[in-house]
Amino acid sequence: MKLASFQADGKDRLGLALDDSTLVDAAEAAEAAGMTPASAGVLTDMLSLIELGAAGHHTLQQIQDHVAAHPHDVPRYAAADIRWHAPVRRPSKIVCLALNNSANKDRIIEGPSHPAPFIKGANALTGHQASIVLKPQYGRVHPEPELAVVIGKTAKDVPAEDAYDYVFGYTIHNDVTSPAMRKEDTFHYRAIHPKPDNPDEVEYVDTWVTYPGRYKGSDTFSPMGPWLVTKDAVPDPHVLDVSCIHQGQTVTADNTENLFYKFPEVLAFLSQYMTCLPGDVISMGTALKPRTGGGGRAVQNVDLHQLGGPVAVKIDGLGRLENPVEMRNG
């Protein structure tokens, strides 16, 4: 199933796709199918639906069957006429993975031998067709096309072999990044460490450190959507073609098979340290590596600050996320 969060007629809605261009409101469809008002009432928000677990999926299947059997019972909404929200509008966290692509292997001078996560806030989210808003002080800004996994139930200390049991579905994420702000927010300093041979004394170690605040987490730096595709419709998330398109030209083409750490080992590692809650998003890392004979150029060359938009991310089976770019002073 393809689901969406959207607004139409001034009302926020949870949508069920009939096809790529038409949706129904899940709550309206539930009422038309004769479900109780209480059942229909939870079908207004994606997070509430996810928290229902298997019962929510069963309800959606009933709705889908009713709409197929009674196509004129429920109002339809054209995808071209709605305002799209990010599929999950208020996840507790968006967990992103740094440098999680085999194309990065030769560029990493030193780094961890495990997935390296960082967190984005829900403030960064924006939907399909909504503007990525940039300001002059942001400097260079580029897109990062990524597969995103939406968690379906509370995940803590999850064995890798059970990881897919915790998946609700998949969506597309553009992990917008400003290297200019990263440079501004990097400290070169002398860190204090205990001396290895005498823990009662300290030594100063020359080091560099930066944290993904402004340069990853500014408003609109996480376009996401348009669809949330349930996991039953994606048999293997690691065989999907990913492309980034800027102003109609393909920038890079990759496949999720090139992700260095795959989802099971990512969740197994991550859930040792932070509990993943229903609706949380795990963004699996940037698609960078062109297919054999592919061509294209690095996404880092696409400076949205200078070149503008639109910019799109396309993933097999998940759709196409496209956003204009808006320059704004202030």
Contacts in CASP RR format, 6 or more apart in sequence:
PFRMAT RR
TARGET T0000
AUTHOR 0000-0000-0000
METHOD contacts of the structure
MODEL  1
MKLASFQADGKDRLGLALDDSTLVDAAEAAEAAGMTPASAGVLTDMLSLI
ELGAAGHHTLQQIQDHVAAHPHDVPRYAAADIRWHAPVRRPSKIVCLALN
NSANKDRIIEGPSHPAPFIKGANALTGHQASIVLKPQYGRVHPEPELAVV
IGKTAKDVPAEDAYDYVFGYTIHNDVTSPAMRKEDTFHYRAIHPKPDNPD
EVEYVDTWVTYPGRYKGSDTFSPMGPWLVTKDAVPDPHVLDVSCIHQGQT
VTADNTENLFYKFPEVLAFLSQYMTCLPGDVISMGTALKPRTGGGGRAVQ
NVDLHQLGGPVAVKIDGLGRLENPVEMRNG
1 16 0 8 1.000
1 17 0 8 1.000
1 60 0 8 1.000
1 61 0 8 1.000
1 64 0 8 1.000
1 229 0 8 1.000
1 230 0 8 1.000
1 232 0 8 1.000
1 233 0 8 1.000
2 16 0 8 1.000
2 17 0 8 1.000
2 20 0 8 1.000
2 227 0 8 1.000
2 228 0 8 1.000
2 229 0 8 1.000
2 230 0 8 1.000
2 233 0 8 1.000
3 14 0 8 1.000
3 15 0 8 1.000
3 16 0 8 1.000
3 17 0 8 1.000
3 26 0 8 1.000
3 46 0 8 1.000
3 49 0 8 1.000
3 60 0 8 1.000
3 87 0 8 1.000
3 227 0 8 1.000
3 228 0 8 1.000
3 229 0 8 1.000
3 230 0 8 1.000
4 14 0 8 1.000
4 15 0 8 1.000
4 17 0 8 1.000
4 23 0 8 1.000
4 84 0 8 1.000
4 85 0 8 1.000
4 87 0 8 1.000
4 225 0 8 1.000
4 226 0 8 1.000
4 227 0 8 1.000
4 228 0 8 1.000
5 12 0 8 1.000
5 13 0 8 1.000
5 14 0 8 1.000
5 15 0 8 1.000
5 45 0 8 1.000
5 46 0 8 1.000
5 84 0 8 1.000
5 85 0 8 1.000
5 86 0 8 1.000
5 87 0 8 1.000
5 88 0 8 1.000
5 89 0 8 1.000
6 12 0 8 1.000
6 13 0 8 1.000
6 15 0 8 1.000
6 23 0 8 1.000
6 77 0 8 1.000
6 82 0 8 1.000
6 83 0 8 1.000
6 84 0 8 1.000
6 85 0 8 1.000
7 13 0 8 1.000
7 82 0 8 1.000
7 83 0 8 1.000
7 85 0 8 1.000
8 25 0 8 1.000
8 77 0 8 1.000
8 81 0 8 1.000
8 82 0 8 1.000
8 83 0 8 1.000
12 44 0 8 1.000
12 45 0 8 1.000
12 85 0 8 1.000
13 25 0 8 1.000
13 26 0 8 1.000
13 27 0 8 1.000
13 44 0 8 1.000
13 77 0 8 1.000
14 25 0 8 1.000
14 26 0 8 1.000
14 27 0 8 1.000
14 43 0 8 1.000
14 44 0 8 1.000
14 45 0 8 1.000
14 46 0 8 1.000
14 49 0 8 1.000
15 23 0 8 1.000
15 24 0 8 1.000
15 25 0 8 1.000
15 26 0 8 1.000
15 77 0 8 1.000
16 23 0 8 1.000
16 24 0 8 1.000
16 26 0 8 1.000
16 29 0 8 1.000
16 60 0 8 1.000
16 63 0 8 1.000
16 64 0 8 1.000
16 67 0 8 1.000
17 23 0 8 1.000
17 227 0 8 1.000
18 24 0 8 1.000
18 67 0 8 1.000
18 76 0 8 1.000
20 79 0 8 1.000
20 319 0 8 1.000
21 78 0 8 1.000
21 79 0 8 1.000
21 80 0 8 1.000
22 76 0 8 1.000
22 77 0 8 1.000
22 78 0 8 1.000
22 79 0 8 1.000
23 76 0 8 1.000
23 77 0 8 1.000
23 79 0 8 1.000
23 82 0 8 1.000
24 63 0 8 1.000
24 67 0 8 1.000
24 74 0 8 1.000
24 75 0 8 1.000
24 76 0 8 1.000
24 77 0 8 1.000
25 74 0 8 1.000
25 75 0 8 1.000
25 77 0 8 1.000
26 43 0 8 1.000
26 44 0 8 1.000
26 49 0 8 1.000
26 60 0 8 1.000
26 63 0 8 1.000
27 40 0 8 1.000
27 41 0 8 1.000
27 43 0 8 1.000
27 44 0 8 1.000
28 40 0 8 1.000
28 74 0 8 1.000
28 75 0 8 1.000
29 63 0 8 1.000
29 66 0 8 1.000
29 67 0 8 1.000
29 73 0 8 1.000
29 74 0 8 1.000
30 39 0 8 1.000
30 40 0 8 1.000
30 41 0 8 1.000
30 43 0 8 1.000
30 59 0 8 1.000
30 63 0 8 1.000
31 37 0 8 1.000
31 40 0 8 1.000
32 66 0 8 1.000
32 70 0 8 1.000
32 73 0 8 1.000
32 74 0 8 1.000
33 62 0 8 1.000
33 63 0 8 1.000
33 66 0 8 1.000
33 73 0 8 1.000
35 59 0 8 1.000
35 62 0 8 1.000
39 59 0 8 1.000
42 48 0 8 1.000
42 49 0 8 1.000
42 52 0 8 1.000
43 49 0 8 1.000
43 59 0 8 1.000
43 63 0 8 1.000
45 89 0 8 1.000
46 87 0 8 1.000
46 88 0 8 1.000
46 89 0 8 1.000
46 228 0 8 1.000
46 279 0 8 1.000
47 88 0 8 1.000
47 89 0 8 1.000
47 90 0 8 1.000
47 91 0 8 1.000
47 278 0 8 1.000
47 279 0 8 1.000
49 56 0 8 1.000
49 60 0 8 1.000
50 88 0 8 1.000
50 150 0 8 1.000
50 152 0 8 1.000
50 168 0 8 1.000
50 278 0 8 1.000
50 279 0 8 1.000
51 278 0 8 1.000
52 59 0 8 1.000
53 152 0 8 1.000
53 153 0 8 1.000
53 168 0 8 1.000
53 278 0 8 1.000
57 230 0 8 1.000
66 73 0 8 1.000
67 73 0 8 1.000
67 74 0 8 1.000
79 226 0 8 1.000
83 129 0 8 1.000
83 130 0 8 1.000
84 127 0 8 1.000
84 128 0 8 1.000
84 129 0 8 1.000
84 130 0 8 1.000
84 225 0 8 1.000
84 226 0 8 1.000
85 127 0 8 1.000
86 125 0 8 1.000
86 126 0 8 1.000
86 127 0 8 1.000
86 222 0 8 1.000
86 223 0 8 1.000
86 224 0 8 1.000
86 225 0 8 1.000
87 150 0 8 1.000
87 171 0 8 1.000
87 224 0 8 1.000
87 225 0 8 1.000
87 226 0 8 1.000
87 227 0 8 1.000
87 228 0 8 1.000
88 150 0 8 1.000
88 224 0 8 1.000
88 228 0 8 1.000
88 279 0 8 1.000
88 281 0 8 1.000
89 122 0 8 1.000
89 125 0 8 1.000
90 122 0 8 1.000
91 122 0 8 1.000
91 277 0 8 1.000
91 279 0 8 1.000
91 280 0 8 1.000
91 281 0 8 1.000
92 277 0 8 1.000
92 279 0 8 1.000
92 280 0 8 1.000
93 119 0 8 1.000
93 120 0 8 1.000
93 121 0 8 1.000
93 274 0 8 1.000
93 276 0 8 1.000
93 277 0 8 1.000
93 280 0 8 1.000
93 281 0 8 1.000
94 119 0 8 1.000
94 120 0 8 1.000
94 121 0 8 1.000
94 122 0 8 1.000
94 124 0 8 1.000
94 125 0 8 1.000
94 148 0 8 1.000
94 173 0 8 1.000
94 222 0 8 1.000
94 280 0 8 1.000
94 281 0 8 1.000
94 283 0 8 1.000
95 117 0 8 1.000
95 118 0 8 1.000
95 119 0 8 1.000
95 270 0 8 1.000
95 274 0 8 1.000
95 276 0 8 1.000
95 280 0 8 1.000
95 281 0 8 1.000
95 282 0 8 1.000
95 283 0 8 1.000
96 117 0 8 1.000
96 118 0 8 1.000
96 119 0 8 1.000
96 120 0 8 1.000
96 146 0 8 1.000
96 175 0 8 1.000
96 212 0 8 1.000
96 216 0 8 1.000
96 282 0 8 1.000
96 283 0 8 1.000
96 285 0 8 1.000
97 115 0 8 1.000
97 116 0 8 1.000
97 117 0 8 1.000
97 261 0 8 1.000
97 266 0 8 1.000
97 282 0 8 1.000
97 283 0 8 1.000
97 284 0 8 1.000
97 285 0 8 1.000
98 116 0 8 1.000
98 117 0 8 1.000
98 118 0 8 1.000
98 285 0 8 1.000
99 107 0 8 1.000
99 108 0 8 1.000
99 116 0 8 1.000
99 260 0 8 1.000
99 285 0 8 1.000
100 115 0 8 1.000
100 116 0 8 1.000
100 259 0 8 1.000
100 260 0 8 1.000
100 261 0 8 1.000
100 266 0 8 1.000
100 284 0 8 1.000
100 285 0 8 1.000
100 286 0 8 1.000
101 254 0 8 1.000
101 258 0 8 1.000
101 259 0 8 1.000
101 260 0 8 1.000
101 285 0 8 1.000
101 286 0 8 1.000
101 287 0 8 1.000
101 288 0 8 1.000
101 289 0 8 1.000
102 258 0 8 1.000
102 259 0 8 1.000
102 260 0 8 1.000
102 289 0 8 1.000
103 254 0 8 1.000
103 258 0 8 1.000
103 288 0 8 1.000
103 289 0 8 1.000
104 260 0 8 1.000
104 288 0 8 1.000
105 260 0 8 1.000
114 261 0 8 1.000
114 269 0 8 1.000
115 261 0 8 1.000
115 265 0 8 1.000
115 266 0 8 1.000
115 269 0 8 1.000
115 270 0 8 1.000
117 270 0 8 1.000
117 274 0 8 1.000
118 212 0 8 1.000
118 216 0 8 1.000
119 212 0 8 1.000
120 175 0 8 1.000
120 212 0 8 1.000
120 216 0 8 1.000
120 217 0 8 1.000
120 221 0 8 1.000
120 222 0 8 1.000
120 283 0 8 1.000
121 217 0 8 1.000
121 222 0 8 1.000
123 217 0 8 1.000
123 219 0 8 1.000
124 176 0 8 1.000
124 216 0 8 1.000
124 217 0 8 1.000
124 218 0 8 1.000
124 219 0 8 1.000
124 220 0 8 1.000
124 221 0 8 1.000
124 222 0 8 1.000
125 222 0 8 1.000
125 223 0 8 1.000
125 224 0 8 1.000
126 132 0 8 1.000
126 219 0 8 1.000
126 220 0 8 1.000
126 222 0 8 1.000
126 223 0 8 1.000
126 224 0 8 1.000
126 323 0 8 1.000
127 223 0 8 1.000
127 224 0 8 1.000
127 225 0 8 1.000
127 226 0 8 1.000
127 321 0 8 1.000
127 323 0 8 1.000
128 223 0 8 1.000
128 225 0 8 1.000
128 226 0 8 1.000
128 321 0 8 1.000
128 322 0 8 1.000
128 323 0 8 1.000
129 226 0 8 1.000
129 322 0 8 1.000
129 323 0 8 1.000
129 324 0 8 1.000
130 220 0 8 1.000
130 223 0 8 1.000
130 323 0 8 1.000
131 220 0 8 1.000
131 323 0 8 1.000
131 324 0 8 1.000
131 325 0 8 1.000
131 326 0 8 1.000
132 141 0 8 1.000
132 174 0 8 1.000
132 176 0 8 1.000
132 220 0 8 1.000
132 221 0 8 1.000
132 223 0 8 1.000
132 304 0 8 1.000
132 309 0 8 1.000
132 311 0 8 1.000
132 323 0 8 1.000
132 324 0 8 1.000
132 325 0 8 1.000
132 326 0 8 1.000
133 219 0 8 1.000
133 220 0 8 1.000
133 326 0 8 1.000
133 328 0 8 1.000
134 141 0 8 1.000
134 304 0 8 1.000
134 305 0 8 1.000
134 325 0 8 1.000
134 326 0 8 1.000
134 327 0 8 1.000
134 328 0 8 1.000
135 327 0 8 1.000
135 328 0 8 1.000
135 329 0 8 1.000
135 330 0 8 1.000
136 327 0 8 1.000
136 329 0 8 1.000
136 330 0 8 1.000
138 178 0 8 1.000
138 180 0 8 1.000
138 181 0 8 1.000
138 218 0 8 1.000
138 305 0 8 1.000
139 178 0 8 1.000
139 180 0 8 1.000
139 181 0 8 1.000
139 305 0 8 1.000
140 178 0 8 1.000
140 179 0 8 1.000
140 180 0 8 1.000
140 303 0 8 1.000
140 305 0 8 1.000
140 306 0 8 1.000
141 176 0 8 1.000
141 177 0 8 1.000
141 178 0 8 1.000
141 180 0 8 1.000
141 303 0 8 1.000
141 304 0 8 1.000
141 305 0 8 1.000
142 176 0 8 1.000
142 177 0 8 1.000
142 179 0 8 1.000
142 299 0 8 1.000
142 300 0 8 1.000
142 301 0 8 1.000
142 302 0 8 1.000
142 303 0 8 1.000
142 304 0 8 1.000
143 174 0 8 1.000
143 175 0 8 1.000
143 176 0 8 1.000
143 177 0 8 1.000
143 244 0 8 1.000
143 246 0 8 1.000
143 251 0 8 1.000
143 299 0 8 1.000
143 302 0 8 1.000
143 304 0 8 1.000
143 311 0 8 1.000
143 313 0 8 1.000
144 174 0 8 1.000
144 175 0 8 1.000
144 176 0 8 1.000
144 177 0 8 1.000
144 285 0 8 1.000
144 286 0 8 1.000
144 299 0 8 1.000
145 172 0 8 1.000
145 174 0 8 1.000
145 242 0 8 1.000
145 243 0 8 1.000
145 244 0 8 1.000
145 252 0 8 1.000
145 254 0 8 1.000
145 286 0 8 1.000
145 287 0 8 1.000
145 299 0 8 1.000
145 313 0 8 1.000
145 315 0 8 1.000
146 172 0 8 1.000
146 173 0 8 1.000
146 174 0 8 1.000
146 175 0 8 1.000
146 242 0 8 1.000
146 283 0 8 1.000
146 284 0 8 1.000
146 285 0 8 1.000
146 286 0 8 1.000
146 287 0 8 1.000
146 313 0 8 1.000
147 170 0 8 1.000
147 172 0 8 1.000
147 173 0 8 1.000
147 237 0 8 1.000
147 240 0 8 1.000
147 242 0 8 1.000
147 256 0 8 1.000
147 259 0 8 1.000
147 283 0 8 1.000
147 284 0 8 1.000
147 285 0 8 1.000
147 287 0 8 1.000
147 315 0 8 1.000
147 318 0 8 1.000
148 170 0 8 1.000
148 171 0 8 1.000
148 172 0 8 1.000
148 173 0 8 1.000
148 224 0 8 1.000
148 281 0 8 1.000
148 282 0 8 1.000
148 283 0 8 1.000
148 284 0 8 1.000
149 167 0 8 1.000
149 169 0 8 1.000
149 170 0 8 1.000
149 237 0 8 1.000
149 263 0 8 1.000
149 281 0 8 1.000
149 282 0 8 1.000
149 283 0 8 1.000
149 284 0 8 1.000
150 167 0 8 1.000
150 168 0 8 1.000
150 169 0 8 1.000
150 170 0 8 1.000
150 171 0 8 1.000
150 228 0 8 1.000
150 279 0 8 1.000
150 280 0 8 1.000
150 281 0 8 1.000
151 166 0 8 1.000
151 167 0 8 1.000
151 168 0 8 1.000
151 276 0 8 1.000
151 277 0 8 1.000
151 278 0 8 1.000
151 279 0 8 1.000
151 280 0 8 1.000
151 281 0 8 1.000
151 282 0 8 1.000
152 166 0 8 1.000
152 167 0 8 1.000
152 168 0 8 1.000
152 169 0 8 1.000
152 278 0 8 1.000
152 279 0 8 1.000
153 165 0 8 1.000
153 166 0 8 1.000
153 168 0 8 1.000
153 278 0 8 1.000
154 275 0 8 1.000
154 276 0 8 1.000
154 277 0 8 1.000
154 278 0 8 1.000
155 166 0 8 1.000
155 267 0 8 1.000
155 271 0 8 1.000
155 275 0 8 1.000
155 276 0 8 1.000
156 271 0 8 1.000
156 275 0 8 1.000
156 276 0 8 1.000
157 271 0 8 1.000
157 272 0 8 1.000
158 166 0 8 1.000
158 267 0 8 1.000
158 268 0 8 1.000
158 271 0 8 1.000
159 268 0 8 1.000
160 264 0 8 1.000
160 265 0 8 1.000
160 267 0 8 1.000
160 268 0 8 1.000
161 264 0 8 1.000
163 263 0 8 1.000
163 264 0 8 1.000
163 266 0 8 1.000
163 267 0 8 1.000
163 268 0 8 1.000
164 231 0 8 1.000
164 263 0 8 1.000
164 264 0 8 1.000
166 267 0 8 1.000
166 276 0 8 1.000
167 231 0 8 1.000
167 263 0 8 1.000
168 228 0 8 1.000
168 230 0 8 1.000
168 231 0 8 1.000
168 278 0 8 1.000
168 279 0 8 1.000
169 228 0 8 1.000
169 229 0 8 1.000
169 230 0 8 1.000
169 231 0 8 1.000
169 234 0 8 1.000
170 228 0 8 1.000
170 229 0 8 1.000
170 231 0 8 1.000
170 234 0 8 1.000
170 237 0 8 1.000
170 318 0 8 1.000
171 224 0 8 1.000
171 225 0 8 1.000
171 227 0 8 1.000
171 228 0 8 1.000
171 229 0 8 1.000
171 281 0 8 1.000
171 318 0 8 1.000
172 224 0 8 1.000
172 225 0 8 1.000
172 226 0 8 1.000
172 313 0 8 1.000
172 314 0 8 1.000
172 315 0 8 1.000
172 318 0 8 1.000
172 319 0 8 1.000
172 320 0 8 1.000
172 321 0 8 1.000
173 222 0 8 1.000
173 223 0 8 1.000
173 224 0 8 1.000
173 225 0 8 1.000
173 281 0 8 1.000
173 283 0 8 1.000
173 313 0 8 1.000
173 321 0 8 1.000
174 222 0 8 1.000
174 223 0 8 1.000
174 224 0 8 1.000
174 311 0 8 1.000
174 313 0 8 1.000
174 321 0 8 1.000
174 323 0 8 1.000
175 216 0 8 1.000
175 221 0 8 1.000
175 222 0 8 1.000
175 283 0 8 1.000
175 285 0 8 1.000
175 286 0 8 1.000
176 220 0 8 1.000
176 221 0 8 1.000
176 222 0 8 1.000
176 223 0 8 1.000
176 304 0 8 1.000
177 215 0 8 1.000
177 216 0 8 1.000
177 221 0 8 1.000
178 214 0 8 1.000
178 215 0 8 1.000
178 216 0 8 1.000
178 218 0 8 1.000
178 221 0 8 1.000
179 215 0 8 1.000
179 300 0 8 1.000
180 215 0 8 1.000
181 214 0 8 1.000
181 215 0 8 1.000
181 218 0 8 1.000
182 210 0 8 1.000
182 212 0 8 1.000
182 215 0 8 1.000
185 210 0 8 1.000
185 211 0 8 1.000
185 213 0 8 1.000
185 214 0 8 1.000
185 215 0 8 1.000
186 208 0 8 1.000
186 209 0 8 1.000
186 210 0 8 1.000
187 208 0 8 1.000
187 209 0 8 1.000
187 210 0 8 1.000
188 206 0 8 1.000
188 207 0 8 1.000
188 208 0 8 1.000
189 207 0 8 1.000
189 209 0 8 1.000
190 204 0 8 1.000
190 205 0 8 1.000
190 206 0 8 1.000
190 207 0 8 1.000
191 204 0 8 1.000
191 205 0 8 1.000
191 206 0 8 1.000
191 207 0 8 1.000
191 209 0 8 1.000
192 202 0 8 1.000
192 203 0 8 1.000
192 204 0 8 1.000
192 205 0 8 1.000
193 202 0 8 1.000
193 203 0 8 1.000
193 204 0 8 1.000
193 205 0 8 1.000
194 200 0 8 1.000
194 201 0 8 1.000
194 202 0 8 1.000
194 203 0 8 1.000
195 201 0 8 1.000
195 202 0 8 1.000
195 203 0 8 1.000
223 313 0 8 1.000
223 321 0 8 1.000
223 323 0 8 1.000
224 281 0 8 1.000
224 321 0 8 1.000
225 318 0 8 1.000
225 321 0 8 1.000
226 319 0 8 1.000
226 320 0 8 1.000
226 321 0 8 1.000
227 318 0 8 1.000
227 319 0 8 1.000
229 317 0 8 1.000
229 318 0 8 1.000
233 317 0 8 1.000
234 240 0 8 1.000
234 317 0 8 1.000
234 318 0 8 1.000
237 256 0 8 1.000
237 263 0 8 1.000
238 256 0 8 1.000
238 257 0 8 1.000
238 259 0 8 1.000
238 262 0 8 1.000
238 263 0 8 1.000
239 255 0 8 1.000
239 256 0 8 1.000
239 257 0 8 1.000
240 255 0 8 1.000
240 256 0 8 1.000
240 315 0 8 1.000
240 316 0 8 1.000
240 317 0 8 1.000
240 318 0 8 1.000
241 253 0 8 1.000
241 254 0 8 1.000
241 255 0 8 1.000
241 291 0 8 1.000
241 314 0 8 1.000
241 315 0 8 1.000
241 316 0 8 1.000
242 253 0 8 1.000
242 254 0 8 1.000
242 255 0 8 1.000
242 256 0 8 1.000
242 287 0 8 1.000
242 313 0 8 1.000
242 314 0 8 1.000
242 315 0 8 1.000
242 316 0 8 1.000
243 250 0 8 1.000
243 251 0 8 1.000
243 252 0 8 1.000
243 253 0 8 1.000
243 254 0 8 1.000
243 287 0 8 1.000
243 313 0 8 1.000
243 314 0 8 1.000
243 315 0 8 1.000
244 250 0 8 1.000
244 251 0 8 1.000
244 252 0 8 1.000
244 287 0 8 1.000
244 299 0 8 1.000
244 302 0 8 1.000
244 311 0 8 1.000
244 312 0 8 1.000
244 313 0 8 1.000
244 314 0 8 1.000
245 251 0 8 1.000
245 311 0 8 1.000
245 312 0 8 1.000
245 313 0 8 1.000
245 314 0 8 1.000
245 322 0 8 1.000
246 302 0 8 1.000
246 307 0 8 1.000
246 309 0 8 1.000
246 310 0 8 1.000
246 311 0 8 1.000
246 312 0 8 1.000
247 307 0 8 1.000
247 308 0 8 1.000
247 309 0 8 1.000
247 310 0 8 1.000
247 311 0 8 1.000
248 310 0 8 1.000
248 312 0 8 1.000
250 296 0 8 1.000
251 296 0 8 1.000
251 297 0 8 1.000
251 298 0 8 1.000
251 299 0 8 1.000
251 301 0 8 1.000
251 302 0 8 1.000
252 287 0 8 1.000
252 288 0 8 1.000
252 290 0 8 1.000
252 296 0 8 1.000
252 297 0 8 1.000
252 298 0 8 1.000
252 299 0 8 1.000
253 287 0 8 1.000
253 290 0 8 1.000
253 291 0 8 1.000
253 294 0 8 1.000
253 295 0 8 1.000
253 296 0 8 1.000
254 287 0 8 1.000
254 288 0 8 1.000
254 289 0 8 1.000
254 290 0 8 1.000
254 291 0 8 1.000
255 287 0 8 1.000
255 289 0 8 1.000
255 291 0 8 1.000
256 284 0 8 1.000
256 287 0 8 1.000
256 315 0 8 1.000
258 287 0 8 1.000
258 288 0 8 1.000
258 289 0 8 1.000
259 284 0 8 1.000
259 285 0 8 1.000
261 269 0 8 1.000
263 282 0 8 1.000
263 284 0 8 1.000
266 282 0 8 1.000
266 284 0 8 1.000
267 276 0 8 1.000
267 282 0 8 1.000
270 276 0 8 1.000
270 282 0 8 1.000
276 282 0 8 1.000
286 299 0 8 1.000
288 298 0 8 1.000
288 299 0 8 1.000
290 296 0 8 1.000
302 311 0 8 1.000
304 311 0 8 1.000
304 325 0 8 1.000
305 327 0 8 1.000
308 325 0 8 1.000
308 327 0 8 1.000
309 323 0 8 1.000
309 324 0 8 1.000
309 325 0 8 1.000
310 322 0 8 1.000
310 323 0 8 1.000
310 324 0 8 1.000
310 325 0 8 1.000
311 322 0 8 1.000
311 323 0 8 1.000
311 325 0 8 1.000
312 320 0 8 1.000
312 321 0 8 1.000
312 322 0 8 1.000
312 323 0 8 1.000
313 320 0 8 1.000
313 321 0 8 1.000
313 322 0 8 1.000
314 320 0 8 1.000
314 321 0 8 1.000
END
